[in-house]
Amino acid sequence: MKLKRKIILFIVYFTIFFTSASLIDYYAYLTINPKYIILASLILSLISLYIHNRYYKKSKADELAKKLEEIL
């Protein structure tokens, strides 16, 4: 897999995790520090990218990455 595709997949996973965690935090009346949300999203997206590269199965994230790659 190319480096550009890995970076785009990382962006897709980071966006998914960050948005989900931010929405959960918003409805929990902003109880979690935003630094922790960013750090957790970063760690989870790195783990997801590693697992995605290790056990490559085509998923919706690949389709989103392909569309984002076409835009960029």
N, C-alpha and C positions, 0 to 999 in steps of 0.2 A: 504494500500500500504506500502511496506517495506521501511525502511530508505535508503537502498542501491539503490532501484529503484528511490526514490525521488532525491537522489544526482546525479544519472546518468541523470535523466530528466533535472535537473538544469544545468548540464554540456552541454547537448544538446541544451537547450534553450539559454544559455549564448553564446555558440559558434555561433549559428545562428544570434543572435542579434549583437554580437561583429563583426563578419565578415561582415555583411550587413552594419553596421555603419562605419566600417573602409574603406570599398570600396567606400561608398558615400563620406566620408571625403577625400579619396585619389583623387577622381575625382573632388572634390571641392578645390583642391590645398592645402590640409592640413590646412584648416582654423580653425578647431575645436581642442581644447586642448585634447590630448589623455586621460587625467584623466577624462574628462567629458564623453568621449565615454565609458570608462570602467564603470564608475558610472551609466550611463544610461543603459548600457547592464545588469549590475547587478540588478538594480531596475526592469527593464522590465522582466528579467528572473524570478525574485521572484514573480512578479505579475502573470506571465504566469503559473508558477508552482502552485500557489494558485488556480487559475481558473481551471487548469487541474485537481487538486485534488478535488475541490468542485463539478464541473460538469464533471465527468469522462466520456469522450467519446474517444473511441479508435481512435488514429490519427497516422500520419506518425512518430511523435516524439516517440510514444511508440515502433514502430518497430525499430527505430534507437537506442533507449535506450536498447531494448532487444539484439540487435546485439553487442552493446558496452558492455553490461553485460556479454555476452558470451566470449568476448575477454578478459575481466578482470578476 
